[in-house]
Amino acid sequence: MEAFPFGLGDFGFGSNRQYGISEQYENFEIYQMHGLGNDFMVIDAVSQDFTPEDVPIAAWADRFRGVGFDQLLVVGCSETEGVDFRYRIFNADGSEVGQCGNGARCFARFVADKGLTDKKEICVETAKGIIFPKLSDNGMVTVNMGKPKFMPSEIPFVPESGEGDDACIYGVHLESGIQPVSCVNMGNPHAVIVVDDVECAPVRETGSRIEPHRQFPERVNVGFMQVVGRTAIRLRVFERGVGETQACGTGACAAVVAGIRLGLLDEGKR
């Protein structure tokens, strides 16, 4: 993970009215970070005033005309007793989401490197609950993402093929036919598809059809998983509101959970 501080004025946003940026953000400090290539704009809303609803996030996320990123991470104060920070996540299209695994790791490194906390384990409030990132002495960050959820109402997902609530595989009805998926919620919704080879998987074609599908009322992240062995997978993810990304932390968690449920992976292994 690397962090690079910038001012929005460095990108011409301060004087460029087409982006609708108010003068208060002309010299606003931002950071760029990434986890395994999954990249973020990070904004410290503890030390400076920032309201994400007031800015054109999608314009900032544009890789040709803006800064360019998969998600915007906003580091804020929590009003909940015993909670260290509030963590808000916005996709490249401007939609707010409940969780981001790689983002949580970057979040923890950010607050530590910025001197906002000296704790090794921090309590962070997200839209979908509390997470506890841990910082190791070697600079690595681990995050307990909580228990996965499988009930269709918890994804959320609307079955249309008569499957029960405890099914490991559901059918998504596409024009080309019924696509089998495993549904997992890791703080955000995931549909996992098992493929023979991720290199030639139709990630953009199929992902773009399933992501906004009517059976997923809140849209969905679509993972394409190749099982390499009982303890290893290869994965590509078409993220909700973003498209294919270089990595997806919750997507990796969802894929492993789905693989275990399907009997393709061993439980309790690394």
C-alpha positions, -999 to +999 in steps of 0.1 A: +000+000+000+013+034-009-001+069+000+004+100-020-009+134-007-023+159-032-044+190-033-074+190-055-060+221-071-032+199-084-058+183-107-073+216-119-105+210-099-103+242-079-108+265-108-127+242-131-164+250-126-176+221-148-169+198-119-190+219-096-162+221-070-168+249-044-139+271-034-136+254+000-121+223-018-096+242-040-066+234-017-082+203-002-058+175+008-065+141-007-045+108-006-043+080-031-037+044-018-041+009-031-044-026-018-033-052-044-041-027-072-076-020-059-071+018-057-087+045-036-089+082-030-088+087+008-100+119+024-094+128+061-127+142+073-114+142+109-089+170+104-107+189+076-144+195+068-157+174+040-192+164+029-192+137+002-227+145-009-215+180-020-189+168-045-191+150-079-175+117-069-180+101-104-161+130-120-133+126-096-132+089-102-128+094-140-094+080-149-091+103-180-105+136-168-103+132-130-081+117-103-091+081-111-100+055-085-122+025-078-136+038-045-136+070-024-129+063+013-139+089+038-123+088+072-146+104+098-154+106+135-180+083+150-206+095+174-210+060+188-194+054+222-164+031+221-160+034+183-128+051+170-138+061+135-166+062+110-157+047+076-178+056+045-172+041+010-183+054-023-180+035-056-167+052-088-202+059-099-209+079-067-231+052-050-224+046-013-218+010-003-215-008+030-182-025+030-148-028+012-122-053+024-091-038+007-104-003+016-106-013+052-069-023+052-060+010+036-082+028+060-063+013+090-029+021+075-041+057+068-053+066+103-021+051+117+003+068+093-015+101+097-012+099+134-050+099+140-046+069+163-018+050+181-039+018+186-029-015+170-065-026+168-091+000+159-129-001+161-145+012+129-181+019+122-194+012+087-228+013+071-231-024+076-218-027+112-185-027+131-152-040+119-119-044+138-088-038+116-055-049+132-021-034+124+010-055+128+045-043+136+056-052+101+031-028+086+006-054+075-031-050+082-057-078+088-094-073+091-121-096+106-149-091+080-175-108+102-197-137+094-209-143+059-247-143+052-265-166+028-302-161+031-317-145+000-332-117+021-298-110+035-280-107+001-305-094-010-315-117-038-349-127-053-350-164-063-370-172-094-362-209-099-379-224-068-347-227-047-350-228-010-334-203+015-305-226+022-295-233-014-258-232-023-266-224-059-292-201-073-302-193-109-299-158-124-323-155-154-304-140-183-315-137-219-289-163-228-302-188-202-300-194-165-266-186-149-258-206-117-243-184-089-235-187-052-248-158-032-228-144-003-231-112+017-198-100+033-212-066+042-219-061+005-236-085-019-216-110-040-226-135-067-198-161-073-195-180-105-172-211-108-153-211-141-126-234-156-102-205-165-105-169-152-083-157-181-110-164-207-140-159-184-166-134-198-161-110-169-173-078-186-200-094-206-216-115-179-207-093-150-223-062-166-255-082-171-257-097-136-245-066-116-277-046-123-300-076-126-336-074-112-330-104-090-304-083-070-324-053-057-292-035-045-271-047-075-243-071-069-205-077-072-199-106-095-169-129-089-154-154-114-136-181-094-112-207-108-104-235-083-067-243-086-065-267-057-082-275-024-065-244-008-061-221-038-082-201-062-078-175-089-104-147-090-116-118-111-143-095-099-167-072-117-175-047-089-209-030-084-207+006-096-171+002-108-165-026-133-136-051-132-110-041-106-075-054-099-085-069-066-115-071-043-111-080-006-147-089+002-149-106-032-120-129-022-138-137+011-170-144-007-153-167-032-136-187-006-168-191+015-187-201-017-160-226-025-161-242+009-200-244+008-198-261-026-172-286-014-145-273-037-122-259-010-110-271+024-122-252+055-097-237+079-068-234+055-048-204+042 
